[in-house]
């Protein structure tokens, strides 16, 4: 009969249990993929999405071949179109292409359009231009359990700023993104926290509006869930999409 040292036995049990837990726990990538599917975006499917936001019309044509974003606004009786792809930016005034004088202004205009579309279509582009993904400890907010995923983006990811850091709180039951936070580095820098509301489905795609919060003290983006639950945040705006249409 072979005798097993009790200490060795407990070590083996601990290792097996730890391995089982690591296998069962989803990765940051798997959690993001599930959220993207929950919100109605399917790999390989082309969509055209239209909506109005703060007086401007937006059109996003998305596909595996590349995305095209367009914003149409009106100023001083002129119709202004900003058209953006992954590597080009065109401005038209009254249907005639015009050259933007400064590259910095062109970058700002393109970045503004990309940022609005990015947030409107979340989490469609959450996997793009990613430098790193990190699964943080799960947390409860308002008695709901959430996965917490921190993502660092490159030049074109996460809106308009290089090396944006985003944190997504993804509901473990519904797999929807109920909260998100991000840090930014322009105009002195800062952080924002957004709480989703008015969730609705349009032709199979899930859209939601957001309450936009900030904080006056120094807080990293990944700790804003604590600030939210301890009433340290201050509402500064609402992100509301109107006249949303989805064409498949």
C-alpha positions in Angstrom: 0.0 0.0 0.0 1.4 3.4 -1.0 1.2 6.1 1.7 0.8 9.8 0.6 2.2 12.5 2.7 -0.8 14.6 4.0 1.0 17.9 3.1 1.6 16.8 -0.4 -2.1 15.7 -0.7 -3.4 19.1 0.3 -1.0 20.8 -2.1 -2.4 18.7 -4.9 -6.0 19.4 -4.0 -5.2 23.2 -3.8 -3.5 23.2 -7.2 -6.4 21.2 -8.8 -9.0 23.6 -7.3 -7.0 26.6 -8.5 -6.7 25.2 -12.0 -10.5 24.5 -12.1 -11.3 28.1 -11.1 -9.0 29.6 -13.7 -10.5 27.4 -16.4 -14.1 28.4 -15.4 -13.4 32.2 -15.1 -13.8 34.0 -18.5 -11.0 36.2 -19.8 -11.3 39.9 -20.5 -11.4 39.1 -24.2 -14.2 36.6 -23.8 -16.2 39.0 -21.6 -15.9 41.8 -24.2 -16.8 39.4 -27.1 -20.0 38.4 -25.2 -20.9 42.0 -24.6 -20.5 42.9 -28.3 -22.8 40.0 -29.2 -25.3 41.0 -26.5 -25.5 44.5 -28.0 -26.4 43.0 -31.4 -23.1 43.2 -33.4 -22.2 40.1 -35.3 -18.8 39.4 -36.9 -18.9 39.9 -40.7 -22.2 41.6 -40.8 -22.4 45.0 -42.5 -24.7 47.7 -40.8 -25.7 51.2 -41.5 -26.6 53.2 -38.3 -28.2 56.6 -38.3 -28.9 58.9 -35.4 -29.2 62.6 -34.3 -27.1 63.9 -31.5 -27.1 67.5 -30.2 -28.4 69.0 -33.4 -26.2 67.0 -35.8 -27.0 64.0 -38.0 -24.6 61.0 -37.9 -24.3 58.1 -40.2 -22.1 55.1 -39.6 -21.5 52.3 -42.1 -19.6 49.5 -40.5 -18.3 46.2 -41.9 -15.2 44.0 -41.8 -13.9 45.9 -44.9 -13.8 49.1 -43.0 -16.0 51.8 -41.4 -17.2 55.1 -42.8 -18.5 57.8 -40.4 -20.3 60.9 -41.4 -21.6 63.9 -39.5 -23.9 66.6 -41.0 -24.3 69.9 -39.2 -25.6 73.3 -40.1 -23.9 76.7 -39.3 -24.7 80.1 -40.6 -27.0 78.7 -43.3 -24.3 76.2 -44.6 -24.5 72.4 -44.6 -21.3 70.9 -43.3 -20.3 67.3 -43.9 -17.4 65.6 -42.0 -16.6 62.2 -43.6 -14.2 59.9 -41.9 -12.6 56.5 -42.6 -9.8 54.8 -40.7 -7.2 56.9 -42.6 -8.9 59.7 -44.4 -10.9 62.8 -43.4 -12.9 64.9 -45.8 -15.0 68.1 -45.2 -17.7 69.3 -47.5 -19.5 72.6 -47.3 -22.7 72.7 -49.3 -21.7 69.5 -51.1 -18.3 70.9 -52.2 -15.1 69.6 -50.7 -13.0 72.1 -48.9 -9.5 71.9 -47.5 -9.1 72.3 -43.8 -6.2 74.8 -43.3 -4.5 73.2 -40.4 -3.7 69.5 -39.7 -4.4 70.1 -36.0 -7.9 71.4 -36.8 -8.5 68.4 -39.1 -7.5 66.0 -36.4 -9.9 67.7 -33.9 -12.8 67.6 -36.3 -12.2 64.0 -37.3 -11.6 63.0 -33.6 -14.9 64.7 -32.6 -16.9 62.7 -35.2 -15.1 59.4 -34.3 -15.7 59.9 -30.6 -19.4 60.5 -30.9 -19.9 57.4 -33.1 -17.7 55.3 -30.8 -19.8 56.0 -27.8 -23.1 55.7 -29.7 -22.1 52.2 -31.0 -20.5 50.8 -27.8 -19.3 48.1 -27.5 -18.9 47.6 -31.3 -15.4 48.9 -31.5 -14.3 47.9 -28.0 -11.8 45.4 -29.4 -10.1 47.7 -31.9 -6.6 49.4 -31.6 -6.2 47.7 -28.2 -2.8 47.9 -26.5 -3.9 45.8 -23.5 -6.9 44.3 -21.7 -7.0 43.5 -18.0 -9.7 41.7 -16.1 -10.1 43.3 -12.7 -11.8 41.9 -9.6 -15.6 41.6 -10.0 -17.7 44.1 -8.1 -21.3 44.8 -7.1 -23.2 48.0 -8.0 -26.8 48.5 -6.9 -26.9 44.8 -5.9 -25.9 43.7 -9.4 -22.7 41.7 -10.1 -20.3 43.1 -12.7 -17.2 42.0 -14.6 -14.7 44.9 -14.6 -12.5 45.1 -17.7 -9.8 47.8 -18.1 -8.7 48.5 -21.7 -5.9 50.7 -23.0 -6.4 51.9 -26.6 -4.0 53.0 -29.3 -4.2 55.9 -31.7 -7.7 55.3 -33.2 -9.3 53.3 -30.4 -11.6 54.6 -27.6 -12.5 57.9 -29.3 -9.9 60.5 -30.2 -7.0 60.4 -27.8 -3.9 58.3 -27.9 -3.6 55.8 -25.1 -7.0 56.3 -23.7 -7.7 54.1 -20.7 -11.3 52.8 -20.5 -13.0 50.7 -17.8 -16.2 48.7 -18.7 -18.6 47.3 -16.0 -20.4 44.5 -17.8 -23.4 42.9 -16.1 -22.8 39.3 -15.3 -26.4 38.3 -16.0 -27.4 40.4 -19.0 -23.8 40.9 -20.4 -24.7 44.6 -21.2 -22.3 47.5 -20.4 -24.2 49.3 -17.7 -21.3 51.6 -16.7 -18.1 52.8 -18.2 -15.3 55.2 -17.3 -12.3 56.7 -19.1 -9.4 59.0 -18.6 -8.3 61.6 -21.1 -5.2 63.8 -21.5 -6.3 66.8 -23.5 -7.3 70.2 -22.0 -5.5 69.4 -18.8 -6.8 65.8 -18.5 -9.4 64.2 -16.3 -11.8 61.3 -16.0 -15.4 60.6 -16.8 -17.9 58.0 -15.5 -21.1 57.1 -17.4 -24.2 55.4 -16.2 -26.4 53.8 -18.9 -30.2 54.3 -19.1 -33.0 54.3 -21.6 -31.9 51.0 -23.0 -33.7 50.0 -26.2 -33.4 47.7 -29.1 -33.5 49.0 -32.7 -33.7 46.3 -35.4 -31.6 43.9 -33.3 -29.0 46.4 -32.0 -29.0 47.6 -28.4 -28.7 51.3 -27.8 -28.6 53.2 -24.5 -28.2 56.8 -23.3 -25.8 57.9 -20.6 -25.6 60.1 -17.6 -22.1 61.7 -17.8 -20.3 62.3 -14.5 -17.1 63.9 -13.4 -15.3 64.2 -10.1 -13.4 67.2 -8.7 -10.8 65.2 -6.7 -8.0 63.1 -8.2 -9.4 59.6 -9.0 -8.1 57.0 -11.4 -10.8 55.7 -13.9 -10.8 52.2 -12.4 -11.8 53.5 -9.0 -14.8 55.6 -10.1 -17.2 52.8 -9.2 -16.4 53.5 -5.6 -16.8 57.2 -6.1 -20.2 56.6 -7.8 -21.5 54.5 -4.9 -20.3 57.0 -2.3 -22.0 59.9 -4.0 -18.7 61.7 -4.9 -19.5 62.2 -8.6 -21.1 65.3 -10.2 -23.4 65.1 -13.2 -22.3 67.3 -16.0 -24.4 66.2 -19.0 -26.5 63.6 -20.6 -25.6 61.6 -23.8 -28.9 61.1 -25.6 -29.3 59.7 -29.1 -32.4 60.5 -31.1 -34.1 59.1 -34.2 -31.9 56.0 -34.2 -32.2 53.7 -37.3 -30.4 50.5 -38.2 -30.3 49.2 -41.7 -29.1 45.7 -42.3 
